[in-house]
């Protein structure tokens, strides 16, 4: 459903209180801005039917807007379940800054937290 870069982008968007530039996201994901723009189009398609949308603001960046909290929560749960079946757990921490090189999460850390959402 979501590739690893799209998960990184989603994690960053969930934690952002202001728009994130493609340059910033490229640095975090260790790819080019062009790759980020491509991934953003794919991520927008992925979240579109699941209670969220990604706003692209020229010259400003990208912002995740949650339209339906319950639908989006289910989407995050489904993504986490798919990911855990493949032995990969990627935590999502909205509202909390994250260093570029986090240590691996502990198995008892939450996969995601639902609390502060825009929209």
Secondary structure as UniProt FT lines:
FT   HELIX           4..15
FT   HELIX           22..29
FT   HELIX           33..48
FT   TURN            49..51
FT   STRAND          52..57
FT   TURN            58..60
FT   STRAND          61..66
FT   HELIX           69..85
FT   TURN            86..87
FT   TURN            94..95
FT   TURN            100..101
FT   TURN            107..108
//
